């Protein structure tokens, strides 16, 4: 058993504790949560651009163009910010761009991050090192799954035993 919680699992725990406690980083009002979301979008800008630059350089031969929408209201009154990577072949095929999207929907308890088409990840393993390289991807997939399972039961965080108020007593 590891004692250090991997960063994605720590983030999921914070997410579920927000649901349990009815706040988001201490904010309980919509305006407070929106303010925290605006700060999160600012902090996400550099990493999101860095990832898209990497994809442009290594997969698109530098033909891509990064577009950033900035924080704005969506059609339902929520907040959204997007980092998009487009390139000639994608536009010619009328496909969605590579998308990193931060969203705080009007009816949501707290913000989320998504892409345009997330669903499948290629599995190309011929050596043990290939499998080890997938650990961040596997964590991301597993984290998305448990998040979506909580979402499917109406945000009921209680299906995640570690965020119960008495979780420490169970592991002691």
C-alpha positions as a LaTeX table, in Angstrom:
\begin{tabular}{lrrr}
\hline
Residue & $x$ (\AA) & $y$ (\AA) & $z$ (\AA) \\
\hline
Unk1 & 0.00 & 0.00 & 0.00 \\
Unk2 & 1.42 & 3.39 & $-0.99$ \\
Unk3 & 1.36 & 6.26 & 1.47 \\
Unk4 & 1.56 & 9.06 & $-1.09$ \\
Unk5 & $-1.70$ & 9.67 & $-2.92$ \\
Unk6 & $-1.13$ & 10.21 & $-6.67$ \\
Unk7 & $-2.10$ & 13.76 & $-7.66$ \\
Unk8 & $-5.12$ & 12.74 & $-9.79$ \\
Unk9 & $-6.55$ & 10.72 & $-6.88$ \\
Unk10 & $-5.96$ & 13.59 & $-4.47$ \\
Unk11 & $-7.83$ & 15.88 & $-6.88$ \\
Unk12 & $-10.73$ & 13.41 & $-7.05$ \\
Unk13 & $-10.83$ & 13.23 & $-3.26$ \\
Unk14 & $-11.03$ & 17.06 & $-3.07$ \\
Unk15 & $-13.83$ & 16.90 & $-5.67$ \\
Unk16 & $-15.86$ & 14.36 & $-3.69$ \\
Unk17 & $-15.27$ & 16.20 & $-0.41$ \\
Unk18 & $-16.66$ & 19.33 & $-2.09$ \\
Unk19 & $-19.82$ & 17.37 & $-2.86$ \\
Unk20 & $-19.95$ & 15.95 & 0.67 \\
Unk21 & $-19.42$ & 19.32 & 2.38 \\
Unk22 & $-21.49$ & 21.42 & $-0.06$ \\
Unk23 & $-18.70$ & 23.85 & $-0.92$ \\
Unk24 & $-15.94$ & 24.44 & $-3.44$ \\
Unk25 & $-12.63$ & 25.48 & $-1.87$ \\
Unk26 & $-14.61$ & 27.02 & 0.98 \\
Unk27 & $-17.10$ & 28.84 & $-1.24$ \\
Unk28 & $-20.78$ & 28.04 & $-0.79$ \\
Unk29 & $-22.37$ & 30.74 & $-2.97$ \\
Unk30 & $-22.53$ & 30.63 & $-6.76$ \\
Unk31 & $-20.65$ & 33.94 & $-7.00$ \\
Unk32 & $-17.88$ & 32.67 & $-4.73$ \\
Unk33 & $-17.58$ & 29.46 & $-6.72$ \\
Unk34 & $-17.51$ & 31.44 & $-9.99$ \\
Unk35 & $-14.71$ & 33.60 & $-8.61$ \\
Unk36 & $-12.73$ & 30.48 & $-7.68$ \\
Unk37 & $-13.41$ & 29.07 & $-11.15$ \\
Unk38 & $-12.11$ & 32.25 & $-12.81$ \\
Unk39 & $-8.89$ & 31.90 & $-10.79$ \\
Unk40 & $-8.64$ & 28.22 & $-11.77$ \\
Unk41 & $-9.02$ & 29.12 & $-15.46$ \\
Unk42 & $-6.16$ & 31.64 & $-15.12$ \\
Unk43 & $-3.95$ & 28.99 & $-13.50$ \\
Unk44 & $-4.88$ & 26.43 & $-16.17$ \\
Unk45 & $-3.96$ & 28.70 & $-19.08$ \\
Unk46 & $-0.23$ & 28.01 & $-19.18$ \\
Unk47 & $-0.43$ & 24.21 & $-18.75$ \\
Unk48 & $-3.24$ & 23.96 & $-21.34$ \\
Unk49 & $-1.26$ & 25.97 & $-23.88$ \\
Unk50 & 1.86 & 23.90 & $-23.14$ \\
Unk51 & 0.01 & 20.63 & $-23.84$ \\
Unk52 & $-1.43$ & 21.96 & $-27.10$ \\
Unk53 & 2.00 & 23.25 & $-28.18$ \\
Unk54 & 3.39 & 19.75 & $-27.56$ \\
Unk55 & 0.65 & 18.19 & $-29.68$ \\
Unk56 & 1.19 & 20.75 & $-32.42$ \\
Unk57 & 4.95 & 20.23 & $-32.49$ \\
Unk58 & 5.01 & 16.45 & $-32.18$ \\
Unk59 & 1.85 & 15.33 & $-33.99$ \\
Unk60 & 0.83 & 18.12 & $-36.33$ \\
Unk61 & 4.28 & 19.09 & $-37.69$ \\
Unk62 & 3.73 & 22.66 & $-36.49$ \\
Unk63 & 0.72 & 23.22 & $-38.78$ \\
Unk64 & $-1.72$ & 23.83 & $-35.92$ \\
Unk65 & $-3.16$ & 26.99 & $-34.52$ \\
Unk66 & $-4.06$ & 27.41 & $-30.84$ \\
Unk67 & $-7.20$ & 29.39 & $-30.10$ \\
Unk68 & $-8.20$ & 30.43 & $-26.59$ \\
Unk69 & $-11.75$ & 31.59 & $-25.94$ \\
Unk70 & $-11.18$ & 33.12 & $-22.54$ \\
Unk71 & $-13.75$ & 32.84 & $-19.78$ \\
Unk72 & $-17.31$ & 33.60 & $-20.89$ \\
Unk73 & $-20.93$ & 32.64 & $-20.25$ \\
Unk74 & $-22.42$ & 29.75 & $-22.18$ \\
Unk75 & $-25.98$ & 29.67 & $-23.57$ \\
Unk76 & $-27.40$ & 28.35 & $-20.26$ \\
Unk77 & $-25.71$ & 30.92 & $-18.03$ \\
Unk78 & $-22.77$ & 28.78 & $-16.93$ \\
Unk79 & $-19.12$ & 29.67 & $-17.38$ \\
Unk80 & $-16.76$ & 28.14 & $-19.92$ \\
Unk81 & $-13.22$ & 28.59 & $-21.18$ \\
Unk82 & $-11.63$ & 26.61 & $-24.00$ \\
Unk83 & $-8.19$ & 25.97 & $-25.42$ \\
Unk84 & $-8.51$ & 24.63 & $-28.95$ \\
Unk85 & $-5.95$ & 23.28 & $-31.40$ \\
Unk86 & $-6.99$ & 23.35 & $-35.05$ \\
Unk87 & $-5.02$ & 22.33 & $-38.14$ \\
Unk88 & $-5.73$ & 22.27 & $-41.88$ \\
Unk89 & $-6.67$ & 18.58 & $-42.19$ \\
Unk90 & $-9.00$ & 18.75 & $-39.21$ \\
Unk91 & $-10.76$ & 21.83 & $-40.58$ \\
Unk92 & $-11.03$ & 20.27 & $-44.07$ \\
Unk93 & $-12.71$ & 17.20 & $-42.55$ \\
Unk94 & $-15.09$ & 19.39 & $-40.49$ \\
Unk95 & $-13.91$ & 17.75 & $-37.26$ \\
Unk96 & $-13.88$ & 19.21 & $-33.77$ \\
Unk97 & $-10.51$ & 20.63 & $-32.73$ \\
Unk98 & $-8.37$ & 19.08 & $-30.02$ \\
Unk99 & $-10.11$ & 20.69 & $-27.08$ \\
Unk100 & $-9.35$ & 21.37 & $-23.44$ \\
Unk101 & $-12.52$ & 22.79 & $-21.92$ \\
Unk102 & $-13.05$ & 24.13 & $-18.42$ \\
Unk103 & $-16.74$ & 24.42 & $-17.64$ \\
Unk104 & $-18.86$ & 25.41 & $-14.69$ \\
Unk105 & $-22.38$ & 24.59 & $-15.82$ \\
Unk106 & $-25.29$ & 26.64 & $-14.55$ \\
Unk107 & $-26.72$ & 23.67 & $-12.65$ \\
Unk108 & $-23.44$ & 22.17 & $-11.45$ \\
Unk109 & $-22.12$ & 22.12 & $-7.90$ \\
Unk110 & $-18.56$ & 22.75 & $-9.07$ \\
Unk111 & $-16.49$ & 23.02 & $-12.28$ \\
Unk112 & $-15.32$ & 20.26 & $-14.60$ \\
Unk113 & $-12.70$ & 19.73 & $-17.27$ \\
Unk114 & $-13.41$ & 17.88 & $-20.52$ \\
Unk115 & $-12.38$ & 17.43 & $-24.11$ \\
Unk116 & $-14.32$ & 17.40 & $-27.35$ \\
Unk117 & $-14.42$ & 13.66 & $-27.98$ \\
Unk118 & $-13.00$ & 11.72 & $-25.04$ \\
Unk119 & $-13.95$ & 8.06 & $-25.25$ \\
Unk120 & $-11.19$ & 5.84 & $-26.62$ \\
Unk121 & $-7.46$ & 5.66 & $-26.00$ \\
Unk122 & $-5.11$ & 3.66 & $-28.25$ \\
Unk123 & $-3.51$ & 0.59 & $-26.69$ \\
Unk124 & $-0.14$ & $-0.19$ & $-28.27$ \\
Unk125 & 1.99 & $-2.21$ & $-25.86$ \\
Unk126 & 4.89 & $-4.38$ & $-26.97$ \\
Unk127 & 7.23 & $-3.97$ & $-23.98$ \\
Unk128 & 6.82 & $-3.50$ & $-20.23$ \\
Unk129 & 8.02 & 0.11 & $-20.59$ \\
Unk130 & 5.08 & 0.80 & $-22.91$ \\
Unk131 & 2.67 & $-0.36$ & $-20.20$ \\
Unk132 & 4.43 & 1.75 & $-17.56$ \\
Unk133 & 4.16 & 4.83 & $-19.80$ \\
Unk134 & 0.38 & 4.45 & $-19.68$ \\
Unk135 & 0.08 & 4.89 & $-15.91$ \\
Unk136 & $-0.95$ & 8.61 & $-16.19$ \\
Unk137 & $-3.49$ & 7.68 & $-18.88$ \\
Unk138 & $-4.83$ & 4.77 & $-16.83$ \\
Unk139 & $-5.21$ & 7.07 & $-13.83$ \\
Unk140 & $-7.05$ & 9.60 & $-15.97$ \\
Unk141 & $-9.42$ & 6.96 & $-17.35$ \\
Unk142 & $-10.08$ & 5.45 & $-13.91$ \\
Unk143 & $-10.57$ & 8.92 & $-12.42$ \\
Unk144 & $-13.03$ & 9.86 & $-15.16$ \\
Unk145 & $-14.90$ & 6.60 & $-14.57$ \\
Unk146 & $-15.33$ & 7.05 & $-10.82$ \\
Unk147 & $-16.27$ & 10.70 & $-11.34$ \\
Unk148 & $-18.89$ & 9.70 & $-13.90$ \\
Unk149 & $-20.22$ & 6.96 & $-11.62$ \\
Unk150 & $-20.80$ & 9.56 & $-8.89$ \\
Unk151 & $-22.42$ & 11.78 & $-11.53$ \\
Unk152 & $-24.73$ & 8.91 & $-12.61$ \\
Unk153 & $-26.10$ & 8.62 & $-9.07$ \\
Unk154 & $-26.90$ & 12.32 & $-8.90$ \\
Unk155 & $-23.62$ & 13.41 & $-7.34$ \\
Unk156 & $-23.97$ & 11.02 & $-4.43$ \\
Unk157 & $-20.41$ & 11.07 & $-3.09$ \\
Unk158 & $-21.31$ & 8.35 & $-0.59$ \\
Unk159 & $-20.43$ & 5.67 & $-3.15$ \\
Unk160 & $-16.77$ & 6.67 & $-2.51$ \\
Unk161 & $-15.95$ & 5.22 & 0.93 \\
Unk162 & $-12.79$ & 7.29 & 1.53 \\
Unk163 & $-14.67$ & 10.61 & 1.69 \\
Unk164 & $-17.10$ & 9.51 & 4.40 \\
Unk165 & $-16.62$ & 11.56 & 7.59 \\
Unk166 & $-15.81$ & 8.34 & 9.45 \\
Unk167 & $-13.33$ & 7.03 & 6.81 \\
Unk168 & $-10.38$ & 7.44 & 9.19 \\
Unk169 & $-12.01$ & 5.17 & 11.75 \\
Unk170 & $-12.41$ & 2.41 & 9.16 \\
Unk171 & $-8.76$ & 2.41 & 8.14 \\
Unk172 & $-7.37$ & 2.70 & 11.68 \\
\hline
\end{tabular}
